[in-house]
């Protein structure tokens, strides 16, 4: 566990993206901000408390090693690079949680639009009333599920 209070930047070294794997809970001071500048943050299956999150280049948070809860301070005032993507790899909404502040104001709508869950086309990001990041399914996914349900209903109804 680190006691420094400076910002932690996870980025690129030469041609390689840097991965910072945290192998203990609260590895970085809870008042320290994190800047993702092209690298990967891996919570290592542990819960982490941070200051704000800033995104200056397309980056990743990799949840591959078990369930983790990440608590970032309200980051709506952080200037995320327009068009940069934050990809949440190995995201499992039943195991993993990410919070930005304590309410729906923790990120701006522009910041939420830059978040992907396990790649593109798998839903959009939103914050619930507690500041928790949630995945909202794409409308086409909802429509397909509804059509499938209707098909099963008519198939079942036809057999009776």
N, C-alpha and C positions, 0 to 999 in steps of 0.2 A: 504494500500500500504506500503510495507516494504522498508526501506532505507538502510538496510545492503547490503554489497557487496560480502558476502561470498557465497560459493556454496550451493545449496539446494539439499539435497539427499532425495529421496523418495524410501523407501525400505520396510523392513519387521520388525515387532516387535513381538518377540515370534513366534507363529505359524500363525499370521495374517499379510496379506499384508496391507500396509498402503496406504490410498488414500488421496492425497492432492487436495482439491477442491478449486479453485481460484474463488471467488465470486465478483471480481472487476477487471476491466481492469488493465493490467500492475501491478499485485500484487507483483511481485518479481522484484528487480532492473534489468534493462536491461543489466547491465554489469555482472550480476551473472550467473554462469553456473548452469546447472541442471544435476544431476546424477540420473538416474533411476536404482534402485538396487532391483528390484523385486516388486515394488509398482505400484500404478496407479496415473497418473497425470490427473486431470479433469479441463479443463479451465473454466468450469461453464458457457459456452456460451459467454465468453468475449475474447477480443483480448489480446494477451500477447506478450511481447518482452523479449527475454532471451539472455544470453551469449551462450556458446556452450552446446551441449547435449552429455552426455556420458551414455553408457549403460553397466552396470556391471552384470546384471542378467536379465532374461526375465521379461519384464514389459509391461505396457499398458498406452496408452493415450486414455481416454474415452471422446468422443465428444457428449455425450448424451444430454446435455442441450442446444440445439440450436446451431447456427453457430458460429464458432470461427476461428480466424486466429492466428497461432502461428509463431512467427519469431525467429528462432534460429540463432546465429552467425554461420559462416562457422565452421562445426564440423568435417571436414575430418582429422584433426590431433588428435582427441579424439580416444582413444583405446577402441573400443567396444569389449565386451567379445565374443570371437568366439563361435558361436552356440546359443547365446542368441537371443531372438526374441523380437522385439518391435511390439506389436499388436495395431493397431489403431481401437479401438472399436467405434461402432456407427458412423463410417466415412461416410460422404455424400459429394461427390466431388462437389455438387452444393451449399453446405453451408460452408464447412470446408476447410481451407487452412493451409498448413504447409510449411514454407520456411527454408532453410538452406543456409545462405549466400545470395549472389545476382546473382549467376550463377551456371553452372553445376558442379562446383568443390566443392560444399558445403558438400558432403558426398562421400566416396569412393564406388566403386562397391561392395566391401565386406559388407560395412555398409548397402547399399541399399538392398542387398540380405537378410538382417536380418529383414526387415520390412514387415509386413502382414497387409492387409486391412480387418477388420472384420473376421479374421481367415484365414485359408490356402486355396489355390487354387483359389483365386479370383483376381489374377493379380500380377504383380511384380511392384516394386517401381522404379521410375526414377526421375531425376530432370530436369525441363525445363530450358530454357535459362535465366530465372529470379530467379532460385534457388527454384522454387516451386515444392513440392513433387507431383508427378502425378502417377496415377495407370494405368499401361499398361496391358490390358487384356491378359490372357493366350492365346497362339496360338490355343488351342482346342476351346476356346470360340469364337474366330474370325472365325475359320473354320465352326463351327456349325451355326453361324449367316449367313455366306455366303451360306452354303447349304440350310438353311431355305429360304433365299432370292431367290435362284435359283428355289427352289421348288415352291414358290409362283409365280415366273415369268412364269414357264412352265404351272402351273395350270391356270393362267390368260390367257396365250397365247392360251391354248387349248380351252378355252371357247369362244374365239373370232373367 
